[in-house]
């Protein structure tokens, strides 16, 4: 999976996020790598790329999976692009929202990939973290809040309340390979 990066002439051990007129974007996209494990048949390449992300999650002791890595800092040439992505107020500070914030929905897909790869130990850790995240209640209601995302540095929940995709992430993170096959998702599980 190592790709020769055109500017640095160094090998990058994961799938690249995108290509633009200035070269490759060397950001690790967690959701895309989870989907690659689930949808692509080349298990050697996809596993190597996925494992890079899994090692990062373990090394950084992340409770949930971020959108991408590393966070884009103000000094990065991409930061002005993030500054244009908001509806009411800017939230894409490093480690927040779409800028490497922690996302339950991505964590759910990551759990499916861990299930396919047979990594039960890491799967169980992430499932427990995801369930604990979703059990948290807000001042608004005694029911679980199913928040949209959490801050990278402190884990504080943020974003919209009662997100169906957050609730769904808990459900599909708990599905076994057998259940996925019974629900018609067997194409995810084929090598």
C-alpha positions in Angstrom: 0.0 0.0 0.0 3.0 2.3 0.3 2.7 5.1 -2.2 5.6 7.2 -3.4 4.7 10.7 -2.5 5.7 13.1 -5.4 7.1 15.9 -3.3 8.9 14.2 -0.5 9.9 11.0 -2.3 8.9 9.1 0.8 6.6 6.2 1.1 3.2 6.7 2.7 1.9 3.5 4.3 -1.8 4.1 3.7 -4.3 5.1 1.0 -4.0 8.8 0.1 -7.1 11.0 0.7 -7.0 12.9 -2.6 -5.0 14.4 -5.3 -5.1 18.1 -6.3 -3.0 20.4 -8.5 -0.4 20.7 -5.7 0.0 17.0 -5.2 -1.3 14.3 -2.9 -3.1 15.1 0.2 -1.3 13.2 2.9 -4.2 13.0 5.4 -5.4 9.7 6.6 -9.2 9.3 6.1 -10.6 6.9 8.6 -14.0 6.4 7.1 -12.6 5.7 3.6 -10.2 3.1 5.1 -12.9 1.3 7.0 -15.0 1.2 3.8 -11.9 -0.1 1.9 -11.7 -3.1 4.2 -15.4 -3.7 3.8 -15.6 -3.3 0.1 -12.3 -4.1 -1.6 -11.1 -7.6 -2.2 -7.4 -6.9 -1.9 -7.0 -7.7 1.8 -3.2 -7.2 1.9 -3.3 -3.6 0.8 -6.5 -2.7 2.6 -5.4 -4.3 5.8 -2.0 -2.5 5.7 -3.7 0.8 5.3 -6.3 0.1 7.9 -3.7 -1.1 10.4 -1.9 2.2 10.1 -5.0 3.9 11.4 -5.6 1.3 14.1 -2.0 1.8 15.4 -2.6 5.5 15.5 -5.9 5.0 17.5 -4.0 2.8 20.0 -0.9 5.1 20.2 -3.0 8.2 20.8 -5.4 6.4 23.1 -8.4 7.7 21.2 -11.8 6.7 22.6 -13.6 7.0 19.3 -12.4 7.3 15.7 -11.6 10.7 14.2 -12.6 12.0 10.8 -9.1 12.1 9.6 -5.5 12.5 10.8 -3.6 14.7 11.4 -5.7 17.7 12.5 -5.2 20.6 10.1 -3.6 23.5 11.9 -3.9 27.2 11.2 -0.5 27.2 9.6 -1.5 24.5 7.0 -2.4 25.6 3.5 -5.7 23.7 3.8 -6.9 25.6 6.8 -8.5 28.5 4.7 -10.6 25.8 3.0 -11.9 24.6 6.4 -12.7 28.2 7.3 -15.3 28.3 4.5 -17.1 25.2 5.8 -19.8 26.4 8.2 -23.4 27.3 8.4 -23.9 29.5 11.5 -20.5 29.6 13.1 -17.0 28.2 12.5 -16.2 24.9 14.4 -13.4 23.4 12.4 -10.6 24.3 14.8 -7.9 21.6 15.1 -9.4 18.5 16.8 -13.0 19.8 16.4 -15.9 18.9 14.2 -14.7 17.9 10.7 -11.1 18.7 11.5 -10.2 15.5 13.3 -13.1 15.6 15.7 -14.2 12.2 17.1 -17.2 10.8 15.2 -19.5 7.9 16.5 -20.7 7.2 13.0 -17.2 6.6 11.7 -16.4 4.6 14.8 -19.4 2.3 13.9 -18.0 1.7 10.4 -14.5 1.2 11.9 -16.0 -1.5 14.2 -17.5 -3.3 11.2 -14.0 -3.4 9.6 -12.5 -4.7 12.8 -15.2 -7.4 12.8 -14.3 -8.4 9.2 -10.6 -8.5 10.1 -11.3 -10.6 13.2 -9.8 -8.2 15.7 -12.2 -8.9 18.6 -10.1 -7.3 21.3 -9.9 -3.9 19.6 -13.5 -4.2 18.4 -14.8 -4.8 22.0 -12.9 -1.8 23.3 -14.2 0.6 20.6 -17.8 -0.8 21.0 -17.7 -0.2 24.7 -16.4 3.4 24.2 -19.1 4.0 21.5 -21.9 2.7 23.8 -20.6 4.9 26.7 -20.5 7.9 24.4 -24.1 7.3 23.3 -25.4 6.6 26.9 -24.5 10.1 28.0 -27.4 12.3 28.8 -27.8 16.0 28.3 -29.4 18.7 30.5 -32.2 18.8 27.9 -33.5 15.3 28.4 -33.1 12.2 30.6 -32.8 10.1 27.4 -29.4 9.4 25.7 -28.4 12.4 23.6 -26.7 10.6 20.7 -24.5 13.6 20.0 -23.0 14.2 16.5 -19.3 14.3 17.5 -16.7 14.9 20.3 -13.6 17.0 20.7 -10.3 15.3 20.1 -8.5 16.6 23.1 -11.1 16.4 25.9 -13.8 14.1 24.5 -16.5 16.7 25.2 -19.6 15.9 23.2 -20.8 18.5 20.7 -22.9 19.0 17.6 -26.5 18.1 16.9 -28.5 16.1 19.5 -30.4 12.9 18.8 -28.5 12.0 15.6 -30.0 8.9 13.9 -26.6 8.1 12.4 -25.0 8.1 15.8 -27.7 5.7 17.1 -27.3 3.5 14.1 -23.5 3.4 14.7 -24.1 1.6 18.0 -26.4 -0.9 16.2 -24.1 -1.8 13.4 -21.0 -1.8 15.6 -22.6 -4.7 17.5 -23.4 -6.8 14.4 -21.5 -10.0 14.0 -20.3 -11.3 10.7 -23.2 -13.8 10.7 -25.8 -11.1 11.3 -24.3 -8.9 8.6 -24.6 -11.8 6.2 -28.3 -12.5 7.2 -29.1 -8.8 6.7 -27.8 -9.0 3.1 -24.4 -7.4 3.7 -22.5 -10.4 2.7 -20.7 -8.5 -0.1 -18.9 -6.6 2.7 -17.5 -9.9 4.0 -16.3 -11.5 0.9 -12.5 -11.7 0.3 
